[in-house]
Amino acid sequence: MSQDPEVASFIAGMVSLGFIAAAMFFIQFYRETKDRFFLYFTAAFVLFAINQSVPIAWHIDADDQAPIYLGRLAGYVLIIIAVAQKNLA
């Protein structure tokens, strides 16, 4: 089943917008509390947004997208670090 590239671009843009909105909420919480936990989450969601939009913006085929997902891995690592630091403190 083939997906229309314009629909895929629209969906990727909407998902990226959702990630950026979440990052904006976390940066607001960071400004109020000065807790690094929220800063880590902000960085993770920015990485997720970049990871979602880069393949569409650069017209990268689905077969060649494997290295791009290292950004998603980095985002998850940031979340794990944030939770671990919060629980160990």
Secondary structure as UniProt FT lines:
FT   HELIX           5..33
FT   HELIX           36..57
FT   TURN            58..59
FT   HELIX           62..64
FT   HELIX           66..69
FT   HELIX           70..88
//
